[in-house]
Amino acid sequence: EREPTPVLIYTEAATRPVSHGAVDFAIAAMPSPPSGLCAERIAVDRFFCVYPPGHRFERSSRLTWADFDGEPFVAFDEASSIRAYVDRALQTAGVGLGSITEARDIGAVAGLTAAGLGVSIVPGLVVPMVRFAGVRAKVLHAPVLERGICLFYDPARPLTQAASDLMDALRQAAGHGFSLPKGARWAMRDNRGS
């Protein structure tokens, strides 16, 4: 009997198929694991501001959350985990944004930002995906905001050998020299949670 080929799913709703037994594991950024699933942090990425060329942020050597006060903003829609992190950080910093334009996906956020509808905030792993639009990116400071990228799996469900091998490869990626984009880093193997 042939073992099923592992399928890698990385989406905002990736943990649902794990909970229902449709897939062996998922990779996602969530503050806590859904009931019944284990979360194992494999990477961490820091948040960046993205802005169009010529924006005033280009002249700043260091950007803080306070710099966004009154700034027109391109936000991910409320279904995105990115939105939850950003909203929480802006609220904690006491920042009131200017006009807000919402978009569902990374490409739309990049395009709207490049068109000058506002600036945006994205995690380090997303920065390479918005570069096509010609936006600039700077890391955010004061406070530093990071999110954990986790493997989510059901500890009560046996894994196929292929899925187990793939999970092990992801856990050991740092030791094998696999690089991540600027602002992202591999987590220590014993680091659980996000």
C-alpha positions in Angstrom: 0.0 0.0 0.0 1.4 3.4 -1.0 1.6 6.1 1.7 -0.2 9.4 0.8 1.9 12.3 -0.4 2.1 15.0 2.2 0.3 18.2 1.3 1.6 21.5 2.8 -1.1 24.0 3.6 -0.2 27.5 4.8 -3.3 29.6 5.1 -5.1 31.6 7.8 -7.6 28.8 8.2 -5.1 26.0 8.0 -5.8 24.5 11.4 -9.4 23.6 10.6 -8.5 20.7 8.3 -6.0 19.4 11.0 -8.8 19.5 13.6 -11.0 17.5 11.3 -8.3 14.9 10.4 -8.2 16.0 6.7 -4.5 16.8 6.9 -1.7 15.8 9.2 -0.4 19.2 10.2 -0.6 22.9 9.3 1.8 25.8 9.4 0.2 29.0 10.6 0.6 32.1 12.8 -1.9 32.0 15.6 -1.6 33.3 19.2 -2.8 30.0 20.6 -3.6 26.5 19.3 -7.2 25.6 18.7 -8.7 23.1 21.2 -7.2 19.6 20.9 -4.2 20.7 18.8 -0.5 21.1 19.8 1.5 24.1 18.5 5.2 24.0 18.1 6.9 27.2 17.2 9.4 26.8 14.3 10.0 30.4 13.3 9.5 34.0 14.5 9.1 37.0 12.3 9.1 40.7 13.1 6.8 43.3 11.7 7.7 45.9 9.1 6.2 49.1 7.8 5.7 49.1 4.0 5.2 52.4 2.2 5.4 53.8 -1.4 8.6 55.3 -2.7 8.9 59.0 -1.8 6.8 58.7 1.4 8.1 60.7 4.4 9.0 57.4 6.1 11.8 57.0 3.6 13.7 59.8 5.4 13.2 58.3 8.9 16.1 56.2 10.2 13.9 54.5 12.7 10.1 53.9 12.7 8.0 53.5 15.8 4.3 52.8 16.2 3.7 56.4 17.2 4.8 57.4 13.6 1.5 56.0 12.3 -0.7 58.5 14.2 -3.1 60.0 11.7 -1.4 58.2 8.8 -3.6 56.8 6.0 -3.4 53.0 6.3 -3.9 49.9 4.1 -5.1 47.2 6.5 -5.6 43.5 6.0 -9.3 42.5 6.5 -10.5 41.2 9.8 -10.2 37.6 8.8 -6.4 37.9 8.7 -4.2 37.0 11.7 -1.9 39.9 10.6 -4.8 42.3 11.3 -5.2 41.0 14.8 -1.5 41.5 15.6 -1.5 45.0 14.1 -4.7 46.2 15.7 -3.5 45.1 19.1 -0.2 46.8 18.7 -1.8 50.1 17.5 -4.2 50.0 20.4 -1.5 49.4 22.9 0.5 52.3 21.5 -2.5 54.5 21.6 -2.2 55.3 17.9 -5.2 56.6 15.9 -4.9 56.0 12.1 -6.1 58.2 9.3 -8.3 56.8 6.6 -8.3 53.0 6.4 -8.5 51.0 3.2 -9.0 47.2 3.7 -7.8 44.4 1.5 -8.1 40.7 1.7 -4.8 39.5 0.3 -1.2 40.3 0.3 -1.1 41.4 -3.3 -3.9 43.8 -2.9 -2.4 45.3 0.2 0.9 45.8 -1.7 -0.8 47.3 -4.7 -2.9 49.7 -2.7 0.1 50.8 -0.7 2.2 51.3 -3.8 -0.6 53.4 -5.3 -0.3 55.8 -2.3 -3.6 54.9 -0.5 -1.7 54.5 2.7 1.1 52.7 4.4 0.8 49.2 5.8 2.3 46.8 8.4 3.4 43.3 7.4 5.4 40.5 9.0 9.0 39.9 7.8 8.0 36.7 5.9 5.5 38.7 3.9 8.0 41.5 2.8 9.4 39.5 -0.1 5.8 38.9 -1.4 5.1 42.7 -1.5 8.3 43.8 -3.2 6.8 43.2 -6.7 4.7 46.4 -6.2 7.8 48.5 -5.6 7.1 49.3 -2.0 9.8 50.0 0.5 10.1 48.3 3.9 11.5 49.3 7.3 11.5 47.3 10.5 9.2 48.7 13.3 10.6 49.6 16.7 9.2 50.7 20.1 7.7 48.3 20.7 9.1 45.4 18.7 6.3 43.2 17.5 6.9 39.6 16.5 4.7 36.6 15.8 5.3 32.9 16.1 5.0 30.6 13.1 3.9 27.2 14.3 3.4 23.6 13.3 -0.1 22.6 14.4 -0.9 19.0 14.8 -3.2 16.6 16.6 -1.1 14.6 19.2 -3.7 11.9 19.2 -3.5 11.2 15.5 -0.7 9.1 14.1 1.3 10.7 11.3 2.3 9.2 8.1 6.0 8.7 7.7 6.2 11.4 5.0 4.4 13.9 7.2 6.6 13.0 10.2 9.7 13.4 8.1 8.6 16.8 6.7 7.8 18.0 10.2 11.2 17.0 11.4 12.9 18.8 8.5 11.0 22.0 9.4 12.0 21.6 13.1 15.7 21.2 12.1 15.7 23.8 9.3 18.0 26.2 11.2 20.6 23.6 11.7 20.7 22.8 8.0 21.3 26.4 7.0 18.0 27.2 5.4 17.7 31.0 5.4 14.6 33.2 6.0 14.0 36.7 4.9 15.2 39.7 6.9 13.2 40.1 10.1 12.5 36.3 10.4 14.4 33.7 12.2 14.2 30.0 13.0 13.0 29.3 16.6 14.8 27.0 18.9 13.6 23.4 18.7 12.4 23.2 22.3 10.3 26.4 21.9 6.6 25.5 22.1 3.7 27.9 21.5 3.8 31.2 19.7 
